[in-house]
Amino acid sequence: MISLFFLTVFSAGAQVRGPGVWVSCSGEAFVRNITVEEAHNLALQRARQDAVEKACGIAVQSETLVKNFMTAGDFVHAISQGRVVEEKDMQWETVSIPADKPDRPPVIMVRVTMNARVLSETGEADPNFRISLIMDKREFLSGEEAVFQIQAARDCHVTLLNLAANDSVYVLFPNNVQKDNFLKAGEIVKIPEGGFKIRVATLPGHARDSEVVMAIATKQNFRFFEESDMDPKPGSVGTPRFAALKLARILSGIPKSERVEDLKVYTVTSE
């Protein structure tokens, strides 16, 4: 978690109800070298990937945002043709699988089944609209500072997001110090600037986390958060938080020709 401080073909069973397609999907994960919470998150991401594959008739390639058995976010949208924008009827079960040797403990697996609404990507991307996100490093100790640089090929408005391992999204830029997110073609914006620092940290109780930082450029000025999303803590630079599904719905409402994205996976360890 990043904190800021001052100083295609539909599959069988797909149902169409309103925008998008409803499909039944499932995901599994073993509680092996990860916590139960991390296994639940990983199973959920795999269920969402399963939903996109079923609704869009594609195989989502494995540039999945999973590293060292930890989920770093579910946004397979960068390599797929759809996004999960709504979920319901979620059911969880825990399965104990006997070990292959009598002297070993059983293996625990978690499984989630649900119905998901998937919106397919439409339109064509603008080949001349590109954005580049640069991180100063990709592996951190908890508490270290992170610095980002963003450059775009045309005039645009930029938003920088942290897709956390707890399935939440945090807005890093614009913020209460760097309020203007307009970026001219070829110029570079450095985040942070203006007397504050960005520090990365593991989630509470985690020894290691993998997460994603994502830059989104839009041709028109587009607000990704509302006042109700703002961090209410006194002295906050402004780190709005909202659910990952909300970001999926937002992105699905912006034509591909009007936006471009770049993302990086990073890891944080507590020691």
N, C-alpha and C positions, 0 to 999 in steps of 0.2 A: 504494500500500500504506500502510495506517495503522499507525503504531507508537506505543507508549505509553511514557512516561518519567516517573520521579519528578521532583519540584519542584512422447361422441356417436355417428356411424355409422362402422363399421370399413371401411377401404379394402381394395382387392384386395391380397393378399399378406400381410395381417396374420395373425399366428399367435398363438394363445392357449396359453401354457404357464405355469401357475401364475398368481399375481396379475399383473394387467396384460396388455398386448398387446405382442408383439414385432413390429417393423416394420423393413423395410429403408429407410435414409434416406441422404441425401448433402447436402453443403454445399460451396460454392466461395467463394473470395475472391481478388481481384487484389492482387499486391504492388505497390501504387501509393500513394505517400506514406505507407506504413507499412512496418514491418520484416517479414521473413519470419515471425518468431515471432508477431507480431500478426495476420498473415494466416492463420496456422494456427489461432489462437484464434477468429478471426472465422468461418472455415469450419466449425469445430467447433460454434459456437453456431448457425449456420444449419442444420447437419445436425440438431441437437436440435430446432430449431423445425420442421423438415420432419417429424421423427418425431411430434411432438405433433399436427401438422395431419393426418397420415395416420391416426394411431391414433384421434383423437377426431372426425375428420370436420369440422373447422373450419378457418377461415383465421385464423391468428394475426395480429392487427392490428399495425400498425407503431409501437406504443409500445415498439419494441425498445430494449434498453439498449445502443445503439451510437451513439456520438457522435464526430464528427470522424474517421471511419474506424476507430475503435478500439473493441474490444468492452469493454463495461463489466459483463459478466455475462450469464448465459444464462437468467436467471429470468423468462422470459416468462409464468410461472405467474400473475402478477398480472392477466393479460389473457386467459389461455387456460383450457382445461378439463383440462389434464393436465400431468404432469411426467415427464421422462426420469429413470429411477432406476437403470438399468444399461445398459452398452454392451459390445459384443464384436465380434470380427471386423473391427476397424478397419483400413482400408487407405488409404494416402496416395499421391497422385501429383502431380507437378509438370508443368505444361503450358506450353510456350513458344508464344505466339500472335504471328504476324508483325504488325508495326506497320502502320498504314494508309498510312504514307509511308516510302519507302526510306531516308531519312536518320535515321529514328528507331529506337531499339532495340526488340527484341521485348518484349511484355508477358508477365509471368510470372503464372500462375494456379495456386493450390493447390486440390486437391479431396480431400475425405475421403468415403469410403463406409463404412457400418457397419450393424450391427443394434442396435436400441435397444429397451429395454423401457419402456413408457409406462404409468403409472397414471393413470386418469381421476379427476378430482375428484368426490366424492360428497357428497350432503347439501346443505343450504341454509345460507348464512351468516346469522348473527344480525344483523339490521339495527340493533339498538341497541348493538352492540359495535363501537366505532370507536377508532382510534388516530391520532394526529397526530405526525409527526416533523418537526422544524424544524432546519435548519442555519444557522449564522451567515453562511455564504457558500457559493457553489457552484464557484468557480474559485480555485485555490490555486497558489502557488509552492512547490516542494519544500522541506520544512522548516517550513512555516507551521503554526500551531496551528489545530485545528478544535474547535468546540463544538457540542453537540447538545442539544436539549430534546425531551422526549417527554411527551405528555398523552393519557390514555385516558378514555373515557366511562363506564367501570365499573371496579370493583376488578379487578386482574389482575396477572400476572407478566410482566415485560418483558425481552426479550433484544435487544441491539443488535449487528448483524453488519456486517462489512466484506466485501463480495463483490469480491475483487481481480481485476485483469485477468489474473492468472496462473492463473485457474480455481480459486483457493483461497478458503476462507471463514475469516475471523478474528473471534473473539468479543471485542467491545469492552466489553460490559456484560451480566451482572455481571462484576466483576473482583476482584482481591485487595484493592483499596481500597474499592470500592463493592460489597460482597458481597450486600446485600439488594436483590433486584430486584422486590419487591412494590410496586405503585403503586396508591394509592387513586383513586377516581373524581374527576376534575377537577383533581387535583394534577399538578404538573409536576416531572419529574426532570431535572436538568441533568447532562450527562456531558461532560467529567470534573469531578469535585469531590474534595476530600480530599488535595490536595497533589501531584497529578500532571498532566501535560499530554498531549494527543493531538496528534501531528504527522503530517502527510501527506507522502508521498514517492513519486516515480516508481519504477517497478520498475528494477532494475539494467540499465543500458544504454539506457533509454527516455528520449526527450526529452519525451514527453507521454503521459499515461494518463487514461482515463476509467474510473471505477469506481462502485460502488454502496454506499451505506450503507442498511441495512434494519432496521427495528424490527418485532419480532414480539411481540404480546401474546397470552397464553393465559390461560384462566380458571383452569386448574389449574397448579401449579408444575411446570414441565417443564424438564429439563436437556438442553441441546443438545449438550453435549460430555462427554467422559470424561477422566479423569486423564491418559491416554496422549496426549490431544490438546494438553496444556498446553505452553506455551513453556518449554523447560528453561533458558533463559539466566538467569544470576544477576541478581537485582534486577528481574526482569520483573514488571510489574503483573499479568500474567496475560492472554495473548492466545492462547488455544487456536486451533489451525489444523487444518482438515480439508478434504477435497475437496468441490467443489460438488455432486457427485452424492449425497454423504452427506446434505447438507442437503435435497436434493429428497426423499430417502427419508424423512427425519425429518418433513418437512412433510406428506407424503402420509399419514403415520400419525396425524395429528391431524385430527379432523373439522372441517369448515369452520365449524360452529357454535361450536367451542371456541377459535378463533383468529382474529386479524385482523392485517393487515400494512400497513405504509406504507414506501415507499422513495424515495430521492433519488439522482440521478446527479450526480457531481461530477467535475471535471477537475483534474489536477495537471500543471504544466509544470516542467521542470528549470531554466528561466531566466526 
